Amino acid sequence: MAEMGIAVAQPLEFGSLDAIVSCVSAGVGVTLLPRGVIAPALKNGQVAVHKLPPSRAMVETVFVRRHDAYVSSAMKALFDLLGSKPESKRAAMIVGALQNSSPSRYPAHS
């Protein structure tokens, strides 16, 4: 919003999506969230929704997981399907080890 010349207040941080939606419905602020997240509040008339133009509606989405979590064959298949590459050096080493192992063996990571 700042790039559009709109003054913004200090952002607030909350521990859950429910807390964010509750604060918005109480008039504490505004937020950008997927429609599915606010569907119950919208249905109950607690919030108003404004559709964004396509040029503003696209955001980078990332898959987040613990850095040293075990990578199952299903998770590796998902990464392969998405063409996902880890951004941290540790995650890159884990994925590299998986790519060099046989399909039936995926090492546990500590």
N, C-alpha and C positions, 0 to 999 in steps of 0.2 A: 504494500500500500504506500510505503514511503516513496517508491519510485514513481508513483502516480501523483505525488504532491499532497498526500493525505497524512496529516499528523497522527501518529500512533502513540498510545500509552505504553507504559512498561508492561510486557506480557506477564500474565499469571501462569503458574505451573500447578497442575493437579495430578493426582496419582491414578485417576481412572477417567474413562470416557463418560461414565455416569456423572461424575463430579463436574466435568466440563459442561455437559448438557444442563445439569441442575443450576449451575451458576448463570448460564445464559438465560434460562427460563426465569431466573430471579432478577434479571436485569443487570447482572454484574459485568457483562461484557458480550463480545461476539466471538464467533469461532468459524473455522472452515473445517468441515467434517464430511465424510461420505454420507449420502442420504440414508443408507441403511442404519447407521448409528443413531440418527435422530428420529427415525420413523415413529417410535412410540410417542415421543414428546410432540411431534408434529400432529399425529393422529389425535392426541389429547388437547390440542390447541395451546400447548405451552410455549411453542416457538414459531417463528415465521421463517420461511425458507426463501432465499433469493437465488435463482439459477445463475450460474456464472457463464460468461461467454466461453466458447471452446478454447480461445487463446489463453484464458486464465484458469481453465478447469483441469489442466493436465499438471500432475505433480510427479516427481521422482518417487518411486516406491521401492523399498528395499526389504529383503527378507533378513530378519534379525534373529540370531541365535547365540547361545553362550559360545565363546571362542574356543573352548576345549571340549565341547560336547561331542559325544559319539556320533559319527555320521553313518547312518544306516544305509543299506542298499537302496531303500525307497527314497531317502533324502538325496542321495547321490543322483538317483534317476531324475528327481525333480530338478536338481541343479543342472543336470545335463539337458533336460527338456527346455528349461528356461534360458540356457546358455549363460548361466550365472557363474561368475568368477569371484572368489573371495577378495576382499579389499585389504585384509590384514596379512602380514607376512606369515603368521602362524597358521591362519586358515588356508593360505595358499599352499603351505607345506602339507597340510592334512589332505587337501584335495589332490595334490600332486602324488602323494603316497597312494591314495585310492585309485588314481588313474593308472598307476604302475602295478597294481595288484590284480590278481585274477578276480573275475566277477563274483566268485563265491567267497572270497576272503576280504573282509574289511576290518582293519585293525581297530582295536579299542584305543581311545586316546585319553591320556591322563592330563 
